[in-house]
């Protein structure tokens, strides 16, 4: 979720071009939304708009008939046009959380965009650049995401949630999990879960308008959770993730050789297969770091409630 732009790893761009953009590279926000819509529909996810004042959030939902609702929350998207200039529209070019969701077999599944992504800039007066920069995790942002989750639960008939977030989406997922009573498990991927430590380590301007999950880690103790870090992630160093996980009493899965925007989708079926274990008591020590050994050369390189309207 870089606060400043990073170079996209070509292999992920190629993967998403193949999955999402078969007709060519979509660059305008409307084209990006159309590509996401086509890919989501191909996996049985239908488009939804979730009223969550002052925003309307875009999502794609598969209702299914059993199990918890597994929710994938997108990263920060196209937040910056240059190192110093925010983007006019944060709709992602490479929606990594969608690429992960497309590999998930859960009967009930939601891919959820962040505020102002996928059309919000054109329709929501609250969509100013601060919402995808300094205030990307502001109380009103987290509350809006919570109201979208309430709506998706009603639509799907689910009573429990599994929250999965990539990069900045993982920060949002952790903040939501700390505020809800219906979260069965939390999974984050390459997420800067200690914002103060992350901005200090990277020499970035602190996100003064945002909530910091590290200050709420104690609320997550006892919740089944799993935090995944890339061994070569220069955007979100593994130490930032492991420091938070130790405070939350949670294990970290370290993927050797993986970069921040590396080919996470290639490994996702193997990582996803471990989700059921989250529903059982963990035998790992709170600060343990497990290592995933990729099986192919390509992969090796690579109590808390927002009730909302419920």
C-alpha positions as a printed Julia matrix, in Angstrom:
310×3 Matrix{Float64}:
   0.0     0.0     0.0
   2.87    2.36   -0.58
   2.43    5.96    0.57
   4.5     6.81   -2.48
   4.44    4.96   -5.8
   6.47    1.81   -6.35
   7.34    0.06   -9.58
   4.9    -2.72  -10.41
   6.58   -6.09  -10.78
   6.06   -7.14  -14.4
   4.98  -10.7   -13.62
   2.0    -9.47  -11.56
   1.03   -7.01  -14.27
   1.15   -9.84  -16.83
  -0.91  -12.1   -14.57
  -3.6    -9.51  -14.02
  -3.6    -8.53  -17.67
  -4.32  -12.16  -18.5
  -7.01  -12.5   -15.83
  -8.63   -9.08  -15.95
  -7.68   -7.37  -19.17
  -7.72   -9.92  -22.0
  -8.58   -7.29  -24.58
  -5.68   -5.02  -23.74
  -4.51   -2.63  -21.06
  -7.3    -0.61  -19.46
  -6.09    2.7   -18.07
  -9.13    4.94  -17.48
 -11.01    4.32  -14.2
 -14.17    3.29  -16.08
 -12.19    0.76  -18.12
 -10.56   -0.6   -14.98
 -13.95   -1.04  -13.35
 -15.31   -2.79  -16.44
 -12.37   -5.19  -16.46
 -12.87   -5.99  -12.76
 -16.59   -6.47  -13.33
 -15.98   -8.96  -16.15
 -13.47  -10.94  -14.12
 -15.66  -10.99  -11.02
 -18.75  -12.07  -12.94
 -16.77  -14.93  -14.46
 -16.27  -16.27  -10.92
 -19.94  -15.94  -10.0
 -19.63  -12.61   -8.18
 -22.36  -10.07   -8.89
 -21.8    -6.3    -8.65
 -23.22   -4.53   -5.61
 -23.32   -0.97   -4.37
 -23.25   -0.59   -0.61
 -24.61    2.74    0.73
 -22.22    3.76    3.5
 -22.56    7.49    3.99
 -20.71    9.61    3.11
 -19.59    7.0     0.56
 -21.11    4.36   -1.68
 -18.78    1.37   -1.82
 -18.4    -0.93   -4.8
 -18.24   -4.65   -4.24
 -18.81   -7.96   -5.99
 -20.66  -10.64   -4.04
 -21.21  -14.41   -4.35
 -24.01  -15.26   -1.94
 -23.69  -19.06   -1.73
 -25.66  -21.1     0.75
 -23.28  -22.02    3.57
 -20.28  -20.97    5.59
 -18.92  -17.6     6.64
 -18.66  -14.71    4.23
 -15.02  -14.47    3.13
 -14.26  -10.81    2.42
 -11.29   -9.58    0.37
 -10.54   -5.88    0.92
  -8.52   -4.13   -1.77
  -5.28   -2.26   -1.18
  -4.77    1.47   -1.62
  -4.99    1.21   -5.4
  -3.72    4.0    -7.63
  -3.26    6.46   -4.79
  -0.34    8.43   -6.22
   0.37    9.67   -9.75
   3.92   10.69   -8.82
   6.02   10.64   -5.67
   4.51   13.96   -4.58
   1.2    14.2    -6.46
  -1.87   12.2    -5.41
  -3.83   10.46   -8.11
  -7.18   11.99   -9.07
  -8.8     8.54   -8.8
  -7.62    5.62   -6.62
  -9.26    2.86   -8.69
  -6.56    0.15   -8.84
  -4.57   -0.65  -11.95
  -3.58   -4.02  -10.47
  -6.3    -5.15   -8.03
  -4.31   -7.78   -6.15
  -7.09   -8.53   -3.66
  -9.38   -9.38   -6.57
  -6.77  -11.7    -8.06
  -6.65  -13.51   -4.7
 -10.44  -13.6    -4.39
 -10.77  -15.16   -7.84
  -8.81  -18.16   -6.52
 -10.99  -18.61   -3.45
 -13.59  -21.43   -3.55
 -15.69  -20.13   -0.63
 -19.43  -20.37   -1.38
 -19.95  -16.94    0.16
 -17.41  -14.44   -1.09
 -17.13  -10.65   -1.27
 -14.55   -8.54   -3.08
 -14.81   -5.06   -1.58
 -13.3    -1.89   -2.97
 -12.15    0.88   -0.69
 -13.96    4.24   -0.52
 -13.69    6.23   -3.76
 -12.47    3.28   -5.84
 -14.5     2.04   -8.8
 -16.58    5.14   -9.46
 -16.79    6.84   -6.1
 -14.82    9.89   -7.21
 -17.54   10.74   -9.7
 -20.47   10.19   -7.32
 -19.37   10.89   -3.73
 -18.67   14.48   -2.67
 -16.59   13.14    0.24
 -14.04   11.71   -2.2
 -11.17   14.12   -1.9
  -7.54   13.06   -2.18
  -7.07   12.87    1.58
  -9.34    9.78    1.61
  -6.71    7.77   -0.26
  -3.67    9.5     1.29
  -3.43   10.87    4.84
  -6.95    9.8     5.91
  -7.09    6.44    4.16
  -7.82    4.76    7.53
  -9.8     7.58    9.12
 -12.72    6.69   11.41
 -15.26    7.6     8.73
 -13.51    5.29    6.25
 -13.52    2.31    8.62
 -17.13    2.99    9.61
 -18.14    3.05    5.94
 -16.42   -0.28    5.31
 -18.21   -1.67    8.36
 -21.59   -0.62    6.98
 -20.74   -2.31    3.68
 -19.95   -5.51    5.56
 -23.3    -5.29    7.34
 -25.07   -5.02    3.99
 -23.12   -7.92    2.5
 -23.93  -10.12    5.5
 -27.63   -9.42    5.08
 -27.49  -10.1     1.36
 -25.57  -13.37    1.74
 -27.29  -14.68    4.87
 -23.92  -15.17    6.56
 -23.53  -14.71   10.29
 -19.72  -14.76   10.46
 -16.96  -13.06    8.5
 -13.42  -14.03    7.5
 -11.61  -10.78    6.68
  -8.73  -10.9     4.19
  -6.85   -7.74    3.26
  -3.95   -7.04    0.93
  -1.53   -4.22    1.83
  -3.65   -1.24    2.95
  -6.68   -3.5     2.78
  -5.07   -5.55    5.54
  -4.82   -2.45    7.72
  -8.52   -1.8     7.17
  -9.33   -5.47    7.89
  -7.46   -5.35   11.21
  -9.23   -2.16   12.26
 -12.59   -3.69   11.36
 -11.81   -6.91   13.23
 -10.99   -4.89   16.36
 -14.46   -3.32   16.24
 -16.76   -6.22   15.36
 -18.16   -9.26   17.15
 -18.89  -11.28   14.0
 -15.33  -11.84   12.72
 -14.31  -15.51   12.77
 -10.78  -14.92   11.46
  -8.43  -12.25   10.12
  -5.82  -12.7     7.38
  -3.52   -9.94    6.12
  -1.05   -9.99    3.24
   1.9    -7.55    3.12
   0.04   -5.08    5.34
   1.75   -2.24    7.28
  -0.09   -3.06   10.49
   1.97   -0.66   12.61
   1.57    2.62   10.75
   3.81    4.63   13.06
   6.66    2.12   12.79
   6.14    1.79    9.04
   6.19    5.5     8.24
   9.22    6.0    10.5
  11.11    3.11    8.9
  10.37    4.38    5.39
  10.87    8.07    6.16
   7.28    8.88    5.15
   4.95   11.56    6.43
   2.88   10.11    9.3
  -0.74    9.37    8.43
  -2.05   11.89   10.94
  -5.69   11.46    9.96
  -5.69    7.66   10.18
  -6.3     5.06   12.87
  -3.32    2.79   13.61
  -4.01   -0.94   14.18
  -0.9    -1.2    16.36
  -2.66    0.87   19.01
  -5.51   -1.63   19.04
  -3.58   -4.9    18.79
  -4.67   -5.91   22.28
  -8.29   -6.04   21.09
  -7.33   -8.79   18.65
  -5.69  -11.14   21.13
  -7.55  -14.45   21.0
  -8.97  -13.89   17.52
  -7.8   -16.51   14.99
  -5.53  -14.58   12.67
  -2.64  -14.99   10.28
  -0.35  -12.28    8.95
   1.63  -12.99    5.78
   4.85  -11.14    4.94
   7.13  -11.12    1.9
  10.75  -11.91    2.61
  11.94   -9.33    0.05
   9.21   -6.76    0.64
  10.87   -3.35    0.59
   7.59   -1.48    0.85
   6.35   -3.18    4.03
   9.35   -4.79    5.78
   8.55   -8.05    7.58
   9.64   -6.54   10.91
   6.7    -4.12   10.76
   4.31   -7.06   10.44
   5.97   -9.3    13.02
   6.05   -6.49   15.59
   2.29   -6.06   15.32
   1.66   -9.8    15.31
   3.59  -10.28   18.54
   1.35   -7.73   20.26
  -1.79   -9.36   18.84
  -0.65  -12.86   19.84
  -0.66  -14.07   16.24
   1.66  -16.04   13.96
   3.42  -14.61   10.9
   3.92  -16.57    7.69
   7.07  -15.39    5.91
   7.27  -16.1     2.17
  10.97  -16.12    1.2
  11.85  -14.09   -1.89
   8.42  -12.47   -2.21
   8.23   -8.76   -2.94
   5.37   -6.45   -2.0
   3.71   -6.57   -5.39
   5.12   -9.96   -6.31
   3.1   -12.88   -7.59
   0.95  -13.51   -4.54
  -1.85  -15.05   -6.63
   0.45  -17.89   -7.74
   0.87  -18.95   -4.11
  -2.65  -18.2    -3.0
  -4.2   -21.67   -3.41
  -1.58  -23.1    -1.05
  -1.92  -20.25    1.42
  -5.71  -20.31    1.21
  -5.78  -24.02    2.01
  -4.51  -23.2     5.51
  -7.5   -20.98    6.35
  -9.56  -23.73    8.08
  -6.79  -24.06   10.66
  -7.62  -20.54   11.79
 -10.81  -21.84   13.35
  -8.86  -24.08   15.72
  -6.67  -22.96   18.65
  -3.18  -22.12   17.43
  -0.26  -24.11   18.77
   2.23  -21.5    17.61
   3.8   -19.11   20.05
   2.56  -15.53   19.7
   5.74  -14.3    18.07
   6.49  -17.35   15.95
   7.36  -16.89   12.29
   6.57  -19.79    9.99
   8.25  -20.02    6.63
   6.45  -21.04    3.47
   8.74  -22.73    0.99
   7.4   -22.02   -2.52
   7.26  -25.14   -4.66
   8.26  -23.68   -8.01
  11.0   -21.4    -9.27
   8.61  -18.65  -10.3
   7.13  -18.47   -6.83
  10.56  -18.49   -5.23
  11.4   -15.34   -7.13
   8.57  -13.72   -6.61
 -16.24   -8.24   21.81
 -15.53   -5.45   19.2
 -18.41   -4.25   17.1
 -19.41   -1.76   14.45
 -23.11   -2.43   14.29
 -23.74    0.0    11.43
 -27.17   -0.51    9.94
 -27.29   -4.16   10.85
